[in-house]
Amino acid sequence: MPLPPVGYSLGSPFIELQSIDSTNNYALAQIHANLAQPGACFFAHEQTAGKGQRGKSWTTERGRNITLSIVVRPAFLQVFQQFQLSTCVAVATHHFLNRYTDAMLRIKWPNDLYWQDKKIGGILIENVVGRSQAGDGTWDWAVIGIGVNINQTKFPGDLKNATSLKQITTESFDTVELGRQLCQSVDLFYKKLMDRGFASIFRKYNELLYKKNEVAKFKKLNRIFEARVKSVAETGQLIVQHAIEERFDFGEVEWLR
């Protein structure tokens, strides 16, 4: 596999694709074909089968939004530290979007971007894990998939809580230019994570946590309950409080409102 060039930056090269099923699928195929270059970004003008969290699809209109994937080799992190990369990318995406929005922008656990109570962006990180000679897991590659609604103003009926940068600001944007800016933001925070560690990024993530100190409604299996959102643990668990404090892993509990 190609070794990372010295001083490589995320988003370089920036490769535009006209129409593909999923930027994450394309990036993973490049990795498995030994063609992936660390730092490369694949930006799609049209994504026909975009992927979201928990097996959901990511619906987007051609040419109106950011749909991209960045390839990284996070050798400085262990396999069990995957939440650190997720947190880093979420804070970086917030940093990018906050240039154009206001203080209402928040990170919804684990890594969606919400403006007020509407979703403007989402992140899906897929990993390629190997084995060392000692039999330990090695985090060989990560594909950082990011989707952000930019100029789209009409959404399918089942996406009642979606919004876009244009709906928030009433302005139209160059999606490719914003895609490059997003890569620069991810590169900035990725290097902060690499050089300075997790503490400051993790603290910022909790500062920006959606519904923090508010009561939200959740569902776990057949149980529906309300609880106050307290914070997120360094391991990635959501911490809530009602009669007792509870912690939930990703996929264990569903937000209802």
C-alpha positions in Angstrom: 0.0 0.0 0.0 1.2 3.6 -0.7 2.9 5.2 2.3 1.8 8.7 3.4 4.0 11.3 1.7 5.8 13.6 4.2 3.6 16.5 5.2 0.6 15.4 3.2 -2.7 17.4 3.6 -6.2 16.1 3.7 -8.0 17.1 0.6 -5.0 16.8 -1.7 -5.5 15.6 -4.3 -9.1 16.9 -4.6 -10.7 14.6 -7.2 -14.1 15.5 -8.7 -16.4 12.7 -9.9 -19.4 13.4 -12.0 -21.7 10.6 -10.9 -21.1 7.5 -8.6 -23.1 5.4 -6.2 -21.2 6.5 -3.1 -18.0 8.4 -2.4 -17.3 6.0 0.5 -17.7 3.0 -1.8 -15.4 4.6 -4.4 -12.7 5.4 -1.8 -12.9 1.9 -0.3 -12.5 0.4 -3.8 -9.4 2.5 -4.3 -8.0 1.2 -1.0 -8.6 -2.4 -1.8 -7.1 -2.0 -5.3 -3.9 -0.5 -3.6 -4.5 2.7 -5.5 -5.5 5.0 -2.6 -3.3 8.0 -1.7 -3.5 9.2 1.9 -5.2 12.6 2.0 -7.1 12.1 -1.2 -10.6 13.6 -1.4 -13.3 12.2 -3.7 -16.0 14.8 -4.4 -19.1 13.7 -6.2 -21.4 16.1 -8.1 -24.0 13.3 -8.1 -24.3 10.4 -5.6 -26.9 7.9 -6.5 -26.7 5.6 -3.4 -25.2 7.7 -0.6 -24.9 6.0 2.8 -25.8 7.4 6.2 -25.5 6.0 9.7 -27.2 2.8 10.8 -27.7 1.6 7.2 -29.8 4.6 6.2 -29.4 6.3 2.8 -28.2 9.9 2.2 -30.5 11.6 -0.4 -29.1 14.5 -2.4 -29.8 16.4 -5.5 -27.2 16.5 -8.3 -24.8 19.5 -8.1 -26.4 21.1 -5.1 -24.6 19.7 -2.1 -21.3 18.5 -0.7 -20.8 14.8 -0.9 -17.2 13.8 -0.4 -14.9 11.2 1.2 -11.4 11.7 2.5 -8.9 8.8 2.8 -6.6 8.8 5.8 -4.2 6.4 7.5 -4.6 7.1 11.2 -1.5 5.2 12.3 -1.2 7.5 15.4 -4.5 6.1 16.8 -5.4 2.6 18.1 -8.4 0.7 16.8 -10.3 1.3 20.1 -9.9 5.1 19.6 -12.2 5.4 16.6 -14.4 7.9 18.4 -11.5 10.3 18.5 -11.5 10.5 14.8 -15.3 10.8 14.6 -15.2 13.7 17.2 -12.4 15.4 15.3 -14.3 15.3 12.0 -17.6 16.5 13.6 -15.9 19.5 15.3 -14.1 20.3 12.0 -17.3 20.2 10.0 -18.9 22.5 12.6 -15.9 24.8 12.3 -16.4 25.0 8.5 -20.2 25.5 8.6 -20.0 28.1 11.4 -18.4 30.6 9.0 -21.7 30.8 7.3 -24.3 30.1 10.0 -24.9 31.3 13.6 -24.6 30.0 17.1 -27.6 27.7 16.6 -25.4 25.1 14.9 -24.8 22.0 17.1 -23.3 18.5 16.9 -26.0 15.8 17.5 -24.5 12.7 19.0 -22.7 10.9 17.6 -21.8 13.1 14.5 -24.7 14.8 12.7 -24.8 18.6 12.3 -28.0 20.3 13.3 -29.1 23.9 12.9 -31.9 24.5 15.4 -33.8 21.2 15.2 -33.0 20.5 11.5 -30.2 18.3 10.1 -27.8 20.0 7.7 -25.0 17.5 7.6 -23.9 14.0 8.5 -20.7 12.0 8.8 -20.0 8.3 8.1 -16.6 6.9 8.8 -15.8 3.4 7.5 -12.6 1.6 8.5 -10.2 -0.9 7.1 -8.7 -2.9 10.0 -5.8 -5.4 9.7 -3.7 -7.6 11.9 -0.1 -7.1 13.2 2.3 -10.0 13.4 1.5 -10.2 17.1 -2.2 -10.7 16.2 -3.3 -7.3 17.4 -5.8 -5.2 15.4 -4.2 -2.4 13.3 -6.2 0.6 12.0 -4.9 0.6 8.4 -7.3 3.1 6.7 -10.2 5.3 7.5 -12.7 6.7 4.9 -14.3 9.9 6.2 -17.6 10.4 4.4 -19.2 13.8 4.8 -22.5 15.1 3.4 -23.6 18.7 3.8 -26.8 20.2 2.4 -25.8 23.4 0.6 -28.1 24.7 -2.2 -30.9 22.2 -2.0 -34.2 23.7 -0.9 -36.7 20.8 -1.4 -36.3 17.5 0.3 -38.2 14.2 0.1 -41.3 14.0 2.3 -39.8 11.6 4.8 -37.0 14.1 5.5 -39.1 16.5 7.5 -36.2 17.8 9.6 -33.7 18.6 6.8 -32.3 22.0 6.0 -29.5 23.5 3.9 -27.1 26.4 4.0 -29.2 28.2 1.4 -32.3 27.9 3.5 -30.5 29.2 6.5 -28.7 32.1 4.7 -30.9 32.7 1.6 -27.6 32.7 -0.4 -26.3 30.3 -3.1 -22.8 28.8 -2.9 -20.2 27.1 -5.0 -20.3 23.6 -3.8 -16.8 22.6 -5.1 -15.2 25.6 -3.4 -17.0 24.8 -0.1 -15.9 21.2 -0.5 -12.3 22.4 -0.6 -12.9 24.6 2.4 -14.3 21.7 4.3 -11.2 19.6 3.5 -9.0 22.4 4.9 -11.0 22.4 8.1 -10.8 18.6 8.5 -7.1 18.8 7.8 -6.6 21.5 10.5 -8.4 19.5 13.2 -6.9 16.2 12.1 -3.4 17.7 12.6 -4.4 19.1 16.0 -5.5 15.6 17.0 -2.3 14.2 15.8 0.0 16.8 17.3 -1.8 18.0 20.5 -4.0 15.0 21.4 -7.8 14.6 22.0 -8.5 16.7 25.1 -9.2 20.1 23.5 -11.2 18.7 20.6 -13.2 16.5 23.0 -14.0 19.5 25.2 -15.2 21.5 22.2 -17.4 18.6 21.0 -19.2 18.6 24.4 -19.6 22.3 24.3 -21.3 22.0 21.0 -23.5 19.0 21.9 -27.0 19.1 20.7 -29.7 19.3 23.4 -27.1 19.5 26.1 -28.7 20.1 29.5 -32.1 19.8 27.8 -34.7 17.0 28.1 -34.9 14.8 25.1 -37.0 11.7 24.2 -35.3 8.4 23.4 -36.2 4.8 22.4 -34.3 1.7 23.5 -35.9 -1.5 22.1 -39.5 -1.2 23.2 -38.8 1.3 25.9 -39.5 5.0 25.3 -38.3 7.5 27.9 -37.3 11.1 28.5 -33.9 12.1 30.0 -31.7 15.1 30.3 -28.7 15.1 28.0 -25.6 15.5 30.1 -22.5 14.9 27.9 -20.6 12.4 25.9 -17.9 10.2 27.4 -14.4 10.0 25.9 -15.3 6.4 24.8 -18.2 7.8 22.8 -21.1 6.9 25.1 -24.0 9.3 25.4 -24.6 10.2 29.1 -28.2 11.1 30.1 -29.9 11.6 33.4 -33.4 10.9 34.6 -34.1 9.0 37.9 -30.7 7.5 37.3 -27.7 8.2 35.1 -27.5 6.0 32.0 -24.8 5.6 29.3 -25.5 4.4 25.8 -23.3 3.2 23.0 -23.9 4.2 19.5 -26.8 2.2 18.0 -28.1 1.3 21.4 -30.6 4.1 21.7 -32.6 6.2 19.2 -33.4 9.9 19.4 -37.1 10.5 19.1 -37.0 14.3 19.7 
